[in-house]
Amino acid sequence: MESPTRQAFKRFLKSPSGKVGLALTLALVLLALFIPVLKPYDPTTDRDYLNRLKPPSLEHPFGTDHLGRDIFTRVLHGSRISLQVGVLSVGIGLVAGTLLGLITGFFRGRTEVVIGWLADLLLAFPGTLLAIAIVAVAGPSLQNAMIAIGVVQIPVYIRLARSMVLSLREQDFVQAAIALGAGNGRILFKHILPGTLPPLVVQATLSIGTATLEAAALGFLGLGAQPPAPEWGAMIADSFKGGHAMNAPWTMIFPGLFIMLTVLAFNLLGDGLRDALDPRGR
């Protein structure tokens, strides 16, 4: 009899969206990892005023911006920043939210009321608006943008983990562990946590796309990565602020295209993982 992991892998391979999402995600990850080696780049010195706003050509496949910088190079290096923000911010939300969700679902009582109230308070604000407020208070920077986006993600994982714990804590294997005198920590992390991982992994994959989009929004507003860092949202903002969106549309089209591809890649990958890990939901 095949193991559940092997069965899930086979279901994933049968998912067209999952395979396309995996291919796009791997391409983006490999690009982010190896682009500094394949094409070294220093954003503080990449200026060529003689080649300002040149359209796409063999020398500059994506054209140049208002400072003569090669957009192709900047977009490729921007993948490192966007994936870094997406993965780390989702990691913050996943770890903190899952831990709080486990606590609220297992212990209930006042703990559940307080943490549930906190989650509801965070969910009362639109995610991007809350991230903007946090960065505005903490100060514009890439690190603060990651923290802000991570905080926005926390209540999503609190609710998801709590709902899974409420279901699992009534299962026979958990009740048996309680009856045998297992400690709360052992029950939570050895018996309950593994059962919550499939939906959490799917949600985390989908959230990376959302986090990338929010990072671009913060960058567009000047609250994320600061110039001259090649961040996609900031590149689009430069195009609009300089009035080049109409006469040099390539300055915003290519960064926007890579934002779209990144969000699409992780959404498709998340759909494939959902089909593989929860076949009943198809």
C-alpha positions in Angstrom: 0.0 0.0 0.0 1.3 3.4 -1.0 2.2 6.0 1.7 0.0 9.1 2.0 2.9 11.2 0.9 3.3 9.3 -2.3 -0.4 9.4 -2.9 -0.4 13.2 -2.4 2.5 13.6 -4.8 0.7 11.6 -7.5 -2.4 13.8 -7.0 -0.2 16.9 -7.3 1.3 15.7 -10.6 -2.2 15.2 -12.0 -3.1 18.8 -11.3 -2.4 21.0 -14.4 -2.4 24.2 -12.3 -0.1 22.7 -9.8 2.5 21.7 -12.4 2.4 25.1 -14.1 2.7 26.8 -10.7 5.6 24.6 -9.6 7.4 25.3 -12.9 7.0 29.1 -12.6 7.9 29.1 -8.9 11.0 27.1 -9.5 12.0 29.4 -12.3 11.5 32.5 -10.0 13.4 30.9 -7.1 16.3 29.8 -9.3 16.5 33.2 -10.9 16.5 34.9 -7.5 19.3 32.6 -6.2 21.6 32.7 -9.2 21.1 36.1 -10.8 23.8 37.8 -8.6 26.3 35.2 -9.9 25.1 35.2 -13.6 24.7 39.0 -13.8 26.3 41.0 -11.0 24.7 44.3 -10.4 25.3 47.4 -8.2 22.2 49.7 -8.2 24.2 52.6 -6.9 26.4 52.9 -10.0 24.1 51.6 -12.8 23.4 55.0 -14.5 23.9 55.9 -18.1 22.3 59.3 -18.9 23.2 59.0 -22.6 20.7 56.0 -22.8 17.8 57.4 -21.0 14.3 56.0 -21.8 15.5 53.8 -24.6 12.9 51.3 -25.9 13.5 47.5 -25.7 16.4 46.4 -27.9 19.0 43.7 -28.2 21.3 45.6 -25.9 18.5 46.4 -23.4 15.7 43.7 -23.7 13.3 45.6 -21.4 14.5 49.1 -22.3 16.0 51.7 -19.9 14.5 54.0 -17.4 14.8 57.8 -16.8 18.3 57.4 -15.4 19.5 55.1 -18.2 19.4 52.0 -16.0 18.8 48.7 -17.7 15.3 47.6 -16.7 16.0 43.9 -17.6 18.8 43.7 -15.0 16.8 45.6 -12.4 13.7 43.4 -12.8 15.7 40.2 -12.5 17.5 41.4 -9.3 14.1 42.7 -8.0 13.0 39.1 -7.9 15.3 38.5 -4.9 13.7 41.4 -3.0 10.1 40.4 -3.7 10.6 36.7 -2.9 12.5 37.6 0.2 9.7 39.8 1.4 7.1 37.2 0.4 8.7 34.2 2.1 9.9 35.9 5.3 6.7 37.9 5.9 4.6 34.8 5.4 7.0 32.9 7.7 6.3 35.5 10.4 2.6 35.2 10.0 2.7 31.4 9.8 4.8 30.8 12.9 3.1 33.4 15.1 -0.4 32.7 13.9 -0.1 29.0 14.1 1.3 29.1 17.6 -1.5 31.4 18.8 -4.1 29.3 17.0 -2.9 26.2 18.7 -3.1 27.9 22.1 -6.6 29.3 21.5 -8.1 26.1 20.1 -6.6 23.8 22.8 -6.9 25.8 26.0 -10.1 27.8 25.2 -11.4 30.0 28.0 -10.1 33.5 28.5 -7.1 32.8 26.4 -9.3 32.1 23.4 -11.3 35.3 24.1 -8.3 37.6 24.3 -6.5 36.1 21.2 -9.7 35.9 19.3 -10.4 39.5 20.0 -6.9 40.5 18.8 -7.4 38.5 15.6 -10.8 40.1 15.0 -9.3 43.6 15.6 -6.5 43.0 13.0 -9.0 41.6 10.5 -11.2 44.7 10.9 -8.6 46.7 8.9 -7.9 46.2 5.2 -4.6 44.3 5.0 -2.7 46.8 2.9 -4.0 49.7 4.9 -2.9 48.1 8.1 0.5 47.4 6.6 0.8 51.0 5.5 -0.1 52.2 9.0 2.5 50.0 10.7 5.3 51.0 8.3 4.3 54.7 8.6 4.8 54.4 12.4 8.0 52.2 12.3 9.6 54.0 9.4 9.9 53.1 5.7 12.4 50.2 5.1 12.4 46.8 3.6 12.7 45.2 7.1 9.7 47.1 8.5 7.7 46.3 5.3 8.3 42.5 5.9 7.3 42.8 9.6 4.2 44.8 8.7 3.1 42.3 6.0 3.8 39.5 8.5 1.6 41.1 11.2 -1.2 41.4 8.6 -1.0 37.7 7.9 -1.1 36.5 11.6 -4.9 36.6 12.1 -5.5 34.4 9.0 -3.3 31.6 10.5 -4.8 32.1 14.0 -8.3 31.3 12.7 -7.2 28.5 10.4 -5.1 26.8 13.1 -7.8 27.3 15.7 -10.5 25.7 13.5 -8.2 22.7 12.9 -7.4 22.3 16.6 -11.1 22.4 17.6 -11.7 19.5 15.2 -8.6 17.4 16.0 -8.8 17.8 19.8 -12.0 15.7 19.8 -10.4 12.8 17.7 -9.9 9.5 19.4 -6.1 9.6 19.2 -5.9 12.9 21.0 -8.4 11.8 23.7 -6.3 8.7 24.1 -3.1 10.7 24.6 -4.9 12.9 27.2 -6.2 9.8 29.0 -2.6 8.3 29.1 -1.4 11.5 30.8 0.5 13.1 28.0 1.6 16.7 28.6 -0.1 19.6 26.9 3.1 20.4 24.9 3.4 16.8 23.6 -0.3 16.7 22.7 -0.1 20.0 20.8 3.1 19.6 18.9 3.2 15.8 18.4 -0.4 14.8 17.9 -2.3 18.0 16.9 0.2 20.1 15.0 0.9 17.5 12.2 -2.8 17.3 11.4 -3.0 21.1 11.0 0.0 21.3 8.5 -1.7 20.5 5.2 -4.2 23.5 5.2 -1.5 25.7 6.7 1.0 24.8 3.9 -1.6 25.5 1.3 -2.5 28.9 2.9 1.1 29.8 3.2 1.7 29.2 -0.5 -1.2 31.3 -1.5 -0.2 34.0 1.0 3.3 34.4 -0.6 1.6 35.8 -3.7 -0.5 38.1 -1.6 2.5 39.3 0.4 4.4 39.9 -2.9 1.6 42.1 -4.0 1.4 44.0 -0.7 5.2 44.5 -0.8 4.9 46.0 -4.3 2.1 48.3 -3.0 4.3 49.5 -0.1 7.2 50.0 -2.6 5.0 52.0 -4.9 4.1 54.3 -2.0 7.8 54.6 -1.0 7.3 52.7 2.3 9.1 49.5 1.2 12.6 49.0 -0.2 14.3 52.4 -0.6 16.0 53.7 -3.7 18.1 52.7 -5.5 17.1 49.1 -4.6 15.5 47.4 -7.7 12.1 46.7 -6.2 9.3 46.2 -8.6 6.7 48.4 -6.9 9.3 51.2 -6.6 10.2 50.8 -10.3 6.5 51.3 -11.2 6.3 54.3 -8.9 9.4 55.9 -10.6 7.6 55.5 -13.9 4.5 57.3 -12.7 6.3 60.0 -10.7 8.5 60.9 -13.7 5.5 61.0 -16.1 7.0 58.2 -18.2 4.1 55.8 -18.0 2.7 57.0 -21.3 5.7 57.9 -23.4 7.9 55.0 -22.1 5.4 52.3 -21.0 8.1 49.6 -20.8 9.3 51.3 -17.6 6.1 50.0 -15.8 5.0 47.1 -18.0 7.9 44.7 -17.2 8.0 45.2 -13.4 4.2 44.8 -13.4 4.4 41.7 -15.5 6.8 40.1 -13.1 4.6 41.0 -10.2 1.7 39.3 -12.0 3.8 36.2 -12.8 4.9 35.8 -9.2 1.4 36.1 -7.8 0.1 33.7 -10.5 2.9 31.2 -9.8 2.1 30.9 -6.1 -1.6 30.9 -6.6 -1.4 28.0 -9.1 1.0 26.2 -6.8 -1.3 26.6 -3.9 -4.3 25.3 -6.0 -2.2 22.2 -6.9 -1.2 21.6 -3.2 -4.8 22.0 -2.1 -5.9 19.3 -4.6 -3.1 17.0 -3.5 -3.4 17.5 0.3 -7.2 17.7 0.5 -8.7 15.7 -2.4 -12.1 15.9 -0.8 -12.2 19.7 -1.5 -11.9 19.3 -5.2 
